[in-house]
Amino acid sequence: EKPVVMDLIGLMTDKRILDLGCGDAVIGRELLHQGAASYVGVEGSHKMAAVARQTLADTSGQIIAQRIEDWT
C-alpha cells in the first residue's frame, strides 16, 4: 500500500499529515524526512502507540494513543 499512498500524497513540502490507525508510524517518519510540516498518528493499540513513539523519537511527529472511534 505504501507506493499507492505515496503517489496519492505527492510532494510532502509543508503538508500536515493525519494518519488514522498509524501502526508503527514508519511512514510518518519518512513523510517528515521528505518535508511534511507535521505528522500526527492516531493508534488504538497502546503497545503499538509506544512503538510508534519510539519510531518518531527524534522527529516532530506526535502519536495519540486512542481508538479511532473515540478520537475527537
TIVO-2410 file (N, C-alpha, C; in nm, 3 decimals):
# residues 72
REC num residu      c1      c2      c3 atome chaine
REC   1      E   0.081  -0.120   0.000     N      A
REC   1      E   0.000   0.000   0.000    CA      A
REC   1      E   0.086   0.126   0.000     C      A
REC   2      K   0.208   0.119   0.049     N      A
REC   2      K   0.292   0.238   0.059    CA      A
REC   2      K   0.313   0.309  -0.075     C      A
REC   3      P   0.347   0.239  -0.183     N      A
REC   3      P   0.366   0.311  -0.310    CA      A
REC   3      P   0.241   0.386  -0.355     C      A
REC   4      V   0.124   0.328  -0.334     N      A
REC   4      V  -0.001   0.393  -0.374    CA      A
REC   4      V  -0.024   0.517  -0.288     C      A
REC   5      V  -0.003   0.504  -0.158     N      A
REC   5      V  -0.022   0.619  -0.068    CA      A
REC   5      V   0.074   0.731  -0.105     C      A
REC   6      M   0.199   0.698  -0.129     N      A
REC   6      M   0.298   0.800  -0.163    CA      A
REC   6      M   0.261   0.870  -0.295     C      A
REC   7      D   0.211   0.796  -0.392     N      A
REC   7      D   0.167   0.856  -0.518    CA      A
REC   7      D   0.049   0.951  -0.497     C      A
REC   8      L  -0.044   0.912  -0.411     N      A
REC   8      L  -0.161   0.995  -0.384    CA      A
REC   8      L  -0.124   1.124  -0.311     C      A
REC   9      I  -0.029   1.116  -0.221     N      A
REC   9      I   0.009   1.233  -0.143    CA      A
REC   9      I   0.091   1.331  -0.226     C      A
REC  10      G   0.179   1.280  -0.309     N      A
REC  10      G   0.264   1.368  -0.390    CA      A
REC  10      G   0.375   1.431  -0.308     C      A
REC  11      L   0.410   1.555  -0.342     N      A
REC  11      L   0.517   1.625  -0.271    CA      A
REC  11      L   0.476   1.650  -0.126     C      A
REC  12      M   0.570   1.630  -0.034     N      A
REC  12      M   0.543   1.644   0.108    CA      A
REC  12      M   0.557   1.785   0.161     C      A
REC  13      T   0.625   1.871   0.091     N      A
REC  13      T   0.659   2.003   0.143    CA      A
REC  13      T   0.538   2.073   0.202     C      A
REC  14      D   0.550   2.105   0.331     N      A
REC  14      D   0.450   2.182   0.407    CA      A
REC  14      D   0.315   2.114   0.428     C      A
REC  15      K   0.304   1.987   0.398     N      A
REC  15      K   0.176   1.918   0.421    CA      A
REC  15      K   0.166   1.874   0.567     C      A
REC  16      R   0.044   1.884   0.621     N      A
REC  16      R   0.016   1.836   0.757    CA      A
REC  16      R  -0.053   1.701   0.743     C      A
REC  17      I   0.005   1.598   0.802     N      A
REC  17      I  -0.042   1.461   0.784    CA      A
REC  17      I  -0.113   1.413   0.911     C      A
REC  18      L  -0.234   1.359   0.894     N      A
REC  18      L  -0.308   1.291   1.000    CA      A
REC  18      L  -0.324   1.147   0.955     C      A
REC  19      D  -0.271   1.054   1.033     N      A
REC  19      D  -0.268   0.913   0.999    CA      A
REC  19      D  -0.352   0.835   1.100     C      A
REC  20      L  -0.474   0.798   1.061     N      A
REC  20      L  -0.562   0.722   1.149    CA      A
REC  20      L  -0.529   0.574   1.139     C      A
REC  21      G  -0.497   0.512   1.252     N      A
REC  21      G  -0.452   0.373   1.253    CA      A
REC  21      G  -0.309   0.364   1.205     C      A
REC  22      C  -0.222   0.445   1.264     N      A
REC  22      C  -0.086   0.465   1.213    CA      A
REC  22      C   0.008   0.347   1.233     C      A
REC  23      G  -0.030   0.249   1.316     N      A
REC  23      G   0.061   0.136   1.338    CA      A
REC  23      G   0.192   0.181   1.398     C      A
REC  24      D   0.303   0.139   1.338     N      A
REC  24      D   0.435   0.173   1.393    CA      A
REC  24      D   0.487   0.309   1.349     C      A
REC  25      A   0.412   0.381   1.267     N      A
REC  25      A   0.443   0.517   1.221    CA      A
REC  25      A   0.568   0.528   1.136     C      A
REC  26      V   0.612   0.419   1.077     N      A
REC  26      V   0.730   0.424   0.990    CA      A
REC  26      V   0.705   0.519   0.872     C      A
REC  27      I   0.585   0.516   0.818     N      A
REC  27      I   0.556   0.606   0.706    CA      A
REC  27      I   0.559   0.752   0.753     C      A
REC  28      G   0.517   0.777   0.875     N      A
REC  28      G   0.523   0.913   0.929    CA      A
REC  28      G   0.664   0.966   0.938     C      A
REC  29      R   0.755   0.882   0.980     N      A
REC  29      R   0.896   0.920   0.987    CA      A
REC  29      R   0.946   0.959   0.848     C      A
REC  30      E   0.911   0.877   0.749     N      A
REC  30      E   0.953   0.904   0.611    CA      A
REC  30      E   0.891   1.033   0.558     C      A
REC  31      L   0.764   1.054   0.586     N      A
REC  31      L   0.697   1.175   0.538    CA      A
REC  31      L   0.759   1.300   0.599     C      A
REC  32      L   0.792   1.296   0.727     N      A
REC  32      L   0.858   1.409   0.790    CA      A
REC  32      L   0.994   1.436   0.728     C      A
REC  33      H   1.069   1.330   0.701     N      A
REC  33      H   1.200   1.347   0.638    CA      A
REC  33      H   1.189   1.399   0.495     C      A
REC  34      Q   1.073   1.379   0.433     N      A
REC  34      Q   1.053   1.429   0.297    CA      A
REC  34      Q   0.995   1.570   0.295     C      A
REC  35      G   0.980   1.631   0.413     N      A
REC  35      G   0.938   1.771   0.417    CA      A
REC  35      G   0.799   1.801   0.469     C      A
REC  36      A   0.728   1.701   0.519     N      A
REC  36      A   0.595   1.728   0.575    CA      A
REC  36      A   0.608   1.827   0.690     C      A
REC  37      A   0.513   1.920   0.700     N      A
REC  37      A   0.515   2.020   0.807    CA      A
REC  37      A   0.488   1.957   0.942     C      A
REC  38      S   0.400   1.856   0.945     N      A
REC  38      S   0.369   1.789   1.071    CA      A
REC  38      S   0.312   1.650   1.043     C      A
REC  39      Y   0.319   1.567   1.146     N      A
REC  39      Y   0.263   1.432   1.138    CA      A
REC  39      Y   0.201   1.400   1.273     C      A
REC  40      V   0.072   1.361   1.271     N      A
REC  40      V   0.003   1.313   1.390    CA      A
REC  40      V  -0.054   1.177   1.356     C      A
REC  41      G  -0.017   1.077   1.433     N      A
REC  41      G  -0.069   0.943   1.416    CA      A
REC  41      G  -0.164   0.909   1.530     C      A
REC  42      V  -0.275   0.846   1.499     N      A
REC  42      V  -0.370   0.800   1.599    CA      A
REC  42      V  -0.369   0.649   1.595     C      A
REC  43      E  -0.343   0.586   1.710     N      A
REC  43      E  -0.331   0.440   1.716    CA      A
REC  43      E  -0.408   0.386   1.836     C      A
REC  44      G  -0.493   0.288   1.813     N      A
REC  44      G  -0.578   0.230   1.917    CA      A
REC  44      G  -0.507   0.134   2.011     C      A
REC  45      S  -0.403   0.071   1.966     N      A
REC  45      S  -0.327  -0.022   2.049    CA      A
REC  45      S  -0.220   0.055   2.127     C      A
REC  46      H  -0.228   0.049   2.259     N      A
REC  46      H  -0.130   0.121   2.341    CA      A
REC  46      H   0.012   0.067   2.319     C      A
REC  47      K   0.024  -0.061   2.296     N      A
REC  47      K   0.156  -0.118   2.269    CA      A
REC  47      K   0.211  -0.069   2.136     C      A
REC  48      M   0.127  -0.065   2.033     N      A
REC  48      M   0.172  -0.017   1.903    CA      A
REC  48      M   0.198   0.134   1.908     C      A
REC  49      A   0.120   0.207   1.986     N      A
REC  49      A   0.145   0.351   2.002    CA      A
REC  49      A   0.282   0.375   2.065     C      A
REC  50      A   0.321   0.290   2.159     N      A
REC  50      A   0.453   0.301   2.220    CA      A
REC  50      A   0.563   0.276   2.117     C      A
REC  51      V   0.542   0.180   2.029     N      A
REC  51      V   0.638   0.153   1.920    CA      A
REC  51      V   0.645   0.274   1.827     C      A
REC  52      A   0.530   0.331   1.795     N      A
REC  52      A   0.524   0.448   1.706    CA      A
REC  52      A   0.598   0.567   1.768     C      A
REC  53      R   0.580   0.587   1.898     N      A
REC  53      R   0.652   0.696   1.964    CA      A
REC  53      R   0.803   0.676   1.954     C      A
REC  54      Q   0.845   0.553   1.969     N      A
REC  54      Q   0.988   0.522   1.956    CA      A
REC  54      Q   1.035   0.548   1.813     C      A
REC  55      T   0.954   0.513   1.715     N      A
REC  55      T   0.988   0.536   1.574    CA      A
REC  55      T   1.007   0.684   1.546     C      A
REC  56      L   0.925   0.768   1.610     N      A
REC  56      L   0.928   0.912   1.585    CA      A
REC  56      L   1.009   0.989   1.687     C      A
REC  57      A   1.085   0.919   1.772     N      A
REC  57      A   1.153   0.980   1.887    CA      A
REC  57      A   1.236   1.103   1.852     C      A
REC  58      D   1.306   1.103   1.743     N      A
REC  58      D   1.392   1.216   1.709    CA      A
REC  58      D   1.332   1.304   1.599     C      A
REC  59      T   1.199   1.308   1.593     N      A
REC  59      T   1.128   1.389   1.494    CA      A
REC  59      T   1.027   1.477   1.566     C      A
REC  60      S   0.956   1.559   1.491     N      A
REC  60      S   0.850   1.642   1.547    CA      A
REC  60      S   0.714   1.571   1.546     C      A
REC  61      G   0.712   1.446   1.500     N      A
REC  61      G   0.586   1.371   1.492    CA      A
REC  61      G   0.526   1.343   1.627     C      A
REC  62      Q   0.393   1.332   1.629     N      A
REC  62      Q   0.319   1.305   1.751    CA      A
REC  62      Q   0.231   1.182   1.733     C      A
REC  63      I   0.211   1.110   1.844     N      A
REC  63      I   0.123   0.993   1.845    CA      A
REC  63      I   0.017   1.011   1.952     C      A
REC  64      I  -0.106   0.983   1.916     N      A
REC  64      I  -0.218   0.984   2.010    CA      A
REC  64      I  -0.263   0.840   2.027     C      A
REC  65      A  -0.256   0.791   2.152     N      A
REC  65      A  -0.298   0.654   2.181    CA      A
REC  65      A  -0.447   0.654   2.213     C      A
REC  66      Q  -0.526   0.629   2.111     N      A
REC  66      Q  -0.671   0.631   2.128    CA      A
REC  66      Q  -0.736   0.558   2.011     C      A
REC  67      R  -0.846   0.492   2.038     N      A
REC  67      R  -0.919   0.427   1.929    CA      A
REC  67      R  -0.975   0.532   1.835     C      A
REC  68      I  -0.976   0.503   1.707     N      A
REC  68      I  -1.027   0.596   1.607    CA      A
REC  68      I  -1.171   0.636   1.639     C      A
REC  69      E  -1.249   0.538   1.684     N      A
REC  69      E  -1.391   0.563   1.712    CA      A
REC  69      E  -1.409   0.663   1.828     C      A
REC  70      D  -1.310   0.673   1.916     N      A
REC  70      D  -1.320   0.760   2.032    CA      A
REC  70      D  -1.246   0.893   2.015     C      A
REC  71      W  -1.169   0.906   1.909     N      A
REC  71      W  -1.086   1.025   1.889    CA      A
REC  71      W  -1.172   1.143   1.848     C      A
REC  72      T  -1.145   1.258   1.907     N      A
REC  72      T  -1.216   1.380   1.869    CA      A
REC  72      T  -1.118   1.488   1.829     C      A
***
